[in-house]
Amino acid sequence: MTSYRGTPRVAIIAGLRTPFAKAGTAFKGLTALDLGRHVVAELMQRTALDGREVDQLVWGTVLPTPLAPNPAREIALLPHFPRDLPAHTVGRACASANQAITDAADQIALGHSVCAIAGGAESLSQVPILHSRGMSDLLIAVSKARTVAQRVGLIGSLRPRDFVPVTPAIAEPSTGESMGQSAEKMAKLNGITREAQDAWALRSHRNAATATSDGHLAQEIAPLPVPPDYAQVLLTDNGVRAESTLEALAALPPVFDKRYGSVTAGNASPLTDGAAAVLLMREDTARALGYAPIGYIRAYANAAIDPAEQLLQAPVLAAPKALERAGITARDLDVIEIHEAFAAQVLSNLQGFASQAWADRAGAATPLGELDPERINHTGGSIAIGHPFGATGARVVTTCCHALARADGQFGMVSVCAAGGMGHVMIIERA
């Protein structure tokens, strides 16, 4: 299912997220599972939904802990739900929550489900650290040793290199390039200047700061007490820099290409901890239960590109398909939410949306055209708000619904790039 025209409409009833906190700060003592449980429990409380109405829970994550490889099921075991609630975990890199949402929506459209919770979480503060291959092999051998002498002999064979841990890398297995290096490549290929990137980053921070102060972001956030003593409560995202200036951003050094580069810590999204979730229902179920939807999923599309080319450009290929399936054009869009992995990626995506060459690659007769920046990321984006890999997709869907209401618009588009050269685009219709 990629278009819901002619099927029971899939209603977005509500969306909620934790504050997003830069890795190593407020939420460093919480796991992704802790964050996910908090936001789902709060979503249930705020909607006053009887947990027995929920018939599936789908969750996205990029770096699951080996201690809880199916976090969806662990969240489904909250006391808010019956113990027999089916739940599964999905992964599509930075679009994992989008995959969770569309998995759940497909089941609703097919008539297999009537009410679902979908979302995702990530803790970049608690990235799983693995033993080296040598250490793993030795520990297995020690566990199988029959005598103390054998164990001592094996342990004595350890070498310093065996103690070097293995951490997950934010790099493409197929190319060895990090996402930042790929963003640098895109900036160079598409002629995206450092000045343009810094200007977009500043816009993200200013929009997010305004949306924080005026309460627009607060309606999407479930405050969270900060461990270990829980005396303080984080109410807002802690990466938003209201005081940021172009001069301050220009002073930051390039990170990935120190001599000729333009991607900096200031015009890229930070590593972040957080969780986000949405409540989905069949339209008639929502009506019967007395819920007023905040939006409907009209259509979606996924696309992919060779990671060695322009890693984060695949939304440009997905957007024409999603719009066609929705039966609308880019001119009908009132609100656009674009995930900001890097300013270079956003500006490359916008350039691609207007390109006939990219339209040809997508099989579209004409490009989307120049998208009005005033319709994009009204409340800031991932550069300012943060990017917990598994959660961002649910955040932008929720934000799009609220932005449509404020703009009194009808159609919104969500665009998310993802590692592996993948892209996701969803069309949302206002309720």
C-alpha positions in Angstrom: 0.0 0.0 0.0 1.4 3.4 -1.0 -1.7 5.3 -1.7 -4.8 5.3 0.4 -7.2 6.9 -2.1 -10.2 4.6 -2.4 -9.4 2.7 0.9 -10.6 3.5 4.4 -8.8 6.6 5.3 -5.9 6.3 7.8 -6.3 9.0 10.4 -3.5 10.5 12.5 -5.2 11.1 15.8 -2.3 12.6 17.8 1.5 12.8 17.9 3.9 13.3 20.8 7.6 13.3 21.5 10.1 13.7 24.3 12.2 16.8 24.3 15.2 16.1 22.1 18.5 16.2 24.0 22.0 16.4 22.6 23.8 13.1 23.2 25.8 13.0 26.4 23.6 15.6 28.1 20.2 15.4 29.9 19.2 11.9 28.8 22.5 10.2 29.0 21.2 8.0 31.8 18.2 6.8 29.8 18.0 4.1 27.3 16.1 4.3 24.0 13.6 1.9 25.6 13.1 4.3 28.6 12.5 7.2 26.2 10.1 5.1 24.1 8.1 3.9 27.1 7.8 7.4 28.4 6.4 8.9 25.2 4.0 6.1 24.5 2.7 6.1 28.1 2.2 9.9 27.9 0.5 9.6 24.5 -2.0 7.1 26.0 -2.6 9.4 28.9 -3.2 12.5 26.8 -5.6 10.8 24.4 -7.4 8.9 27.3 -7.4 5.9 25.0 -8.3 2.5 26.4 -5.3 0.3 25.6 -7.6 -2.5 24.6 -8.5 -0.5 21.5 -4.9 -0.7 20.2 -4.3 -3.8 18.0 -0.6 -3.2 16.9 2.5 -1.3 17.9 5.3 -0.7 15.4 8.5 0.9 16.5 11.6 2.1 14.6 15.2 2.1 15.8 18.6 2.2 14.2 20.9 1.0 17.0 18.9 -1.4 19.1 20.6 -2.8 22.2 21.3 -6.6 22.2 19.5 -6.6 25.6 16.2 -5.7 24.0 16.4 -6.5 20.3 12.6 -6.0 19.8 11.9 -2.7 21.7 8.4 -2.5 20.2 7.3 -5.6 22.2 8.9 -4.2 25.4 7.0 -1.0 25.0 3.8 -3.0 24.3 4.2 -4.6 27.7 3.5 -1.2 29.4 0.5 -1.6 31.9 -1.5 0.6 29.5 -2.0 -2.3 27.1 -3.2 -5.9 27.3 -0.3 -8.4 27.4 -1.2 -9.9 24.1 -0.7 -6.8 22.0 1.4 -7.7 18.9 4.4 -5.5 18.3 7.4 -5.5 16.0 10.4 -3.3 15.4 11.5 -2.0 12.0 14.6 -0.3 10.6 15.1 2.1 7.7 18.0 4.1 9.0 16.9 7.8 9.6 13.4 7.0 8.2 12.8 4.1 10.6 9.8 5.9 12.3 8.4 6.6 8.9 8.6 2.9 8.1 6.9 2.1 11.4 4.1 4.6 10.6 3.5 3.2 7.0 3.7 -0.4 8.2 0.9 0.4 10.7 -1.0 2.5 8.2 -0.8 -0.3 5.5 -2.4 -2.8 8.0 -5.2 -0.3 8.7 -5.8 0.3 5.0 -5.9 -3.4 4.3 -8.5 -4.0 7.0 -6.1 -6.0 9.2 -6.0 -3.4 11.9 -8.1 -0.5 13.2 -5.9 1.3 15.8 -2.1 1.4 16.1 0.7 3.2 17.7 3.8 3.8 15.7 7.0 5.7 16.2 10.6 5.3 17.2 13.4 6.1 19.6 17.2 6.4 19.7 19.8 7.0 22.4 23.1 8.1 20.9 24.4 8.5 24.5 24.1 4.7 24.9 25.4 3.3 21.7 26.1 -0.4 22.0 29.8 -1.1 22.3 31.0 -4.5 21.0 34.0 -6.5 21.9 36.7 -7.0 19.2 36.4 -10.3 17.2 39.4 -11.7 19.0 38.0 -10.9 22.4 34.6 -12.4 21.5 36.2 -15.6 20.2 38.3 -15.9 23.3 35.3 -15.4 25.7 33.4 -18.1 23.8 36.4 -20.4 24.1 36.8 -19.7 27.8 33.1 -20.5 28.4 33.7 -23.9 26.7 37.0 -24.7 28.5 36.8 -27.9 30.7 39.5 -27.1 33.2 40.9 -24.1 35.1 44.2 -24.6 33.4 42.6 -24.3 30.0 40.8 -21.1 31.0 44.0 -19.6 32.4 45.9 -20.5 29.2 43.3 -18.9 27.1 43.1 -15.7 29.1 46.9 -15.5 29.0 46.7 -15.4 25.2 45.0 -12.0 25.3 46.9 -9.2 23.5 46.4 -5.5 23.8 44.6 -5.3 20.5 41.9 -7.7 21.8 40.8 -5.0 24.2 40.0 -2.4 21.5 36.2 -2.0 21.4 34.2 -1.8 18.2 31.6 1.0 18.1 29.0 1.5 15.4 30.2 3.9 12.7 28.0 6.4 11.0 29.5 5.3 7.7 28.2 3.4 4.7 29.4 -0.2 4.7 29.3 -0.2 0.9 31.5 2.9 0.5 33.2 3.5 3.8 32.1 7.2 3.6 30.6 8.8 6.6 27.3 10.7 6.2 29.2 13.9 6.7 31.7 13.1 4.0 28.7 12.4 1.7 27.2 15.7 2.6 30.5 17.4 1.6 30.4 15.6 -1.7 26.8 16.8 -2.3 27.8 20.4 -1.5 30.6 20.3 -4.0 28.6 18.5 -6.7 25.7 20.9 -6.4 27.6 24.1 -5.8 26.1 24.6 -2.3 28.2 27.3 -0.7 29.3 27.5 3.0 27.4 30.8 3.3 24.1 29.2 2.0 24.5 26.3 4.5 25.1 28.6 7.4 22.2 30.7 6.5 19.9 27.7 6.4 21.3 26.5 9.8 20.6 29.9 11.3 17.1 29.8 9.9 16.5 26.5 11.5 17.7 27.7 14.9 15.7 31.0 14.7 12.5 29.2 13.6 12.9 26.6 16.4 13.6 29.3 19.0 10.5 31.2 18.0 8.4 28.0 17.9 9.7 27.2 21.4 8.9 30.6 22.9 5.4 30.8 21.3 4.4 27.3 22.4 4.1 25.7 19.0 6.7 23.1 19.8 5.5 22.6 23.3 2.2 21.1 22.2 4.2 18.2 20.6 6.5 17.6 23.6 6.0 15.4 26.7 8.3 16.8 29.4 10.7 14.3 30.9 12.3 14.3 34.4 16.1 14.1 34.1 18.0 11.2 35.9 19.6 10.3 38.2 17.7 12.4 40.9 14.8 13.5 38.6 14.8 16.9 40.4 14.8 18.7 37.1 12.4 18.3 34.2 13.5 18.9 30.6 10.7 20.8 28.9 12.2 21.8 25.6 14.9 20.7 23.1 18.3 21.6 24.5 20.1 22.0 21.1 18.2 25.1 19.9 20.5 28.1 19.9 18.4 31.3 19.9 21.5 33.4 20.2 23.2 31.9 17.1 24.5 34.3 14.4 25.9 34.0 11.0 29.2 35.3 12.3 29.4 32.6 15.0 28.5 29.9 12.4 31.1 31.2 10.0 33.8 30.9 12.6 33.3 27.1 13.0 35.9 24.9 11.2 34.9 22.3 8.6 34.7 18.8 10.1 34.9 16.3 7.3 37.2 18.1 4.8 39.3 20.4 6.9 41.0 22.1 4.0 38.3 22.6 1.4 35.1 21.6 3.2 32.0 23.5 4.1 30.1 21.1 6.5 30.5 22.1 10.1 29.1 21.2 13.5 26.9 24.3 13.1 25.2 23.4 9.8 24.7 19.7 10.6 22.3 18.0 12.9 23.7 16.9 16.2 23.8 13.4 17.7 20.6 13.3 19.8 18.6 11.3 22.3 14.8 11.2 22.0 11.6 9.3 21.1 8.4 10.2 19.2 5.1 8.4 18.5 1.8 8.8 16.7 -1.6 7.3 17.2 -3.3 6.0 14.0 -6.9 4.8 13.4 -9.3 4.0 10.7 -11.4 7.0 10.1 -14.6 5.3 11.1 -13.1 4.0 14.2 -11.9 7.4 15.2 -15.4 8.8 14.6 -16.9 6.0 16.7 -14.5 6.6 19.6 -15.1 10.4 19.4 -11.6 11.4 18.2 -11.0 14.3 15.9 -8.0 13.5 13.6 -5.2 16.0 13.1 -4.5 14.7 9.6 -4.8 11.8 7.2 -2.1 9.8 5.4 -2.9 10.4 1.7 0.1 8.6 0.1 3.8 7.8 0.5 6.7 6.6 -1.6 10.2 5.3 -0.9 13.2 5.5 -3.2 16.9 4.7 -3.2 20.1 5.8 -4.9 23.6 4.4 -5.2 25.2 5.4 -1.9 28.4 6.2 -3.8 26.6 8.9 -5.8 24.7 11.4 -3.6 23.8 9.6 -0.5 21.0 11.9 0.8 19.3 12.8 -2.5 16.8 10.0 -2.7 13.8 12.0 -1.5 14.1 13.8 -4.8 13.2 10.5 -6.5 10.5 9.6 -4.0 8.6 12.9 -4.1 7.2 12.7 -7.6 5.9 9.2 -6.9 4.2 10.3 -3.7 2.6 13.3 -5.3 1.3 11.2 -8.2 -0.1 8.6 -5.9 -1.8 11.3 -3.8 -3.3 12.8 -7.0 -1.9 16.3 -6.4 1.1 18.4 -7.6 3.7 20.4 -5.7 1.6 23.5 -6.2 -1.1 22.0 -3.9 1.4 21.8 -1.0 0.8 24.3 1.8 3.4 22.9 4.3 6.6 21.0 3.7 8.7 19.3 6.5 12.2 18.3 5.4 14.4 16.4 7.7 17.7 18.4 8.0 20.5 15.9 8.3 22.8 18.7 6.9 22.1 22.1 5.4 24.0 20.9 2.4 21.6 18.0 2.0 18.5 20.2 2.4 19.7 22.7 -0.2 20.7 19.8 -2.5 17.3 18.3 -2.2 15.6 21.6 -3.0 17.8 22.0 -6.0 16.9 18.5 -7.1 13.2 19.1 -6.7 13.5 21.9 -9.3 15.7 19.9 -11.7 14.4 18.4 -14.9 17.3 15.9 -14.9 16.2 14.6 -11.5 12.6 14.5 -12.6 13.7 12.4 -15.6 15.4 10.0 -13.3 12.3 9.8 -11.2 10.2 9.0 -14.3 8.2 12.3 -13.9 7.3 14.5 -16.8 8.2 17.7 -15.0 10.0 18.6 -11.8 8.3 19.7 -8.6 9.7 23.2 -9.3 11.1 25.8 -6.9 9.6 25.2 -3.5 8.7 28.3 -1.5 11.0 28.4 1.6 8.3 30.1 3.6 6.3 26.8 3.4 9.3 24.7 4.7 10.1 23.9 8.3 8.1 26.6 10.0 9.2 25.5 13.5 12.8 24.7 12.6 14.3 21.4 11.7 16.7 18.7 12.8 19.8 21.0 12.7 18.3 22.9 15.6 15.9 20.5 17.2 18.1 17.4 16.9 18.0 14.1 15.2 17.5 10.9 17.2 17.7 8.5 14.2 14.8 6.3 15.0 12.5 9.1 16.2 12.8 11.9 13.7 10.3 10.5 11.2 7.4 10.5 13.8 8.4 14.1 14.8 8.1 15.5 11.3 4.8 13.8 10.7 3.3 15.3 13.9 4.9 18.7 13.1 3.4 18.6 9.6 -0.1 18.0 10.9 0.1 20.9 13.4 1.7 23.2 10.8 -1.1 22.5 8.3 -3.7 23.5 10.9 -1.9 26.8 11.7 -1.5 27.6 8.0 -5.2 26.6 7.3 -3.8 24.4 4.5 -5.0 21.2 3.0 -1.9 19.2 2.0 1.6 18.8 3.5 4.7 16.9 2.5 7.2 15.1 4.7 10.6 14.4 3.2 13.2 12.3 5.0 16.6 11.2 3.7 18.3 8.2 5.2 21.5 6.3 5.2 22.0 3.6 2.5 21.0 6.2 -0.1 17.3 5.9 0.8 14.5 8.5 0.8 11.0 8.6 2.1 8.2 11.1 1.2 4.7 11.2 2.7 1.7 13.3 1.7 -0.6 14.3 4.5 -4.0 15.7 4.1 -5.5 18.0 6.7 -8.5 16.7 8.6 
